[in-house]
C-alpha cells in the first residue's frame, strides 16, 4: 500500500493562556498573573496536529 501525506491549508496563530485571573479586569487596568503559556492555535494548525497524532504524514501551509 502506498503511503500518502495530507496537506492542510489554514490559519496558524499563537494562543496566550493566562491563569489565574479572579475576574475580568476593566479596560486599561494592569493585572499581575502567576502563570502564562503560549500554545499553537488556529484551525489549520489544530487539524495538522490532530492528523500527526494519529500517525499521518502532514504538511501545513499556513499564514500567520
C-alpha positions in Angstrom: 0.0 0.0 0.0 1.3 3.4 -0.9 1.9 5.9 1.9 0.3 9.3 1.3 0.6 12.6 3.0 -2.0 15.1 4.0 -1.6 18.8 3.2 -3.6 21.1 5.4 -4.0 24.7 4.4 -5.3 27.1 7.1 -4.7 29.6 9.8 -1.8 29.4 12.3 -1.9 31.5 15.4 -0.4 31.7 18.9 -2.8 31.5 21.8 -1.7 33.2 25.0 -3.1 31.4 28.1 -3.0 33.4 31.3 -4.0 31.9 34.7 -5.3 32.6 37.2 -7.3 35.7 36.9 -10.0 36.1 39.5 -12.2 38.3 37.5 -12.1 40.2 34.1 -10.3 43.5 34.7 -11.8 46.7 33.4 -10.3 48.2 30.2 -6.9 49.8 30.8 -6.3 48.1 34.2 -3.0 46.2 34.7 -3.2 42.8 36.3 -0.4 40.6 37.5 -0.7 36.9 36.8 1.1 33.8 38.3 1.4 31.8 35.1 1.4 32.4 31.3 1.9 30.0 28.4 2.0 30.1 24.6 0.2 27.4 22.6 -0.2 26.7 18.9 -3.7 27.6 17.7 -5.7 28.2 14.6 -7.9 25.8 12.6 -5.2 24.7 10.2 -2.5 24.1 12.9 -5.0 22.2 15.1 -6.1 20.0 12.2 -2.5 19.3 11.2 -1.6 18.4 14.8 -4.6 16.0 15.1 -3.6 14.2 11.9 0.0 13.9 13.1 -1.1 12.5 16.4 -2.9 9.6 14.7 0.3 8.8 12.7 -0.4 10.6 9.4 2.4 12.4 7.4 1.3 16.0 7.4 2.3 19.2 5.6 1.0 22.5 6.8 0.6 25.5 4.6 -0.4 28.4 6.8 -0.5 32.1 7.0 0.3 33.9 10.3 
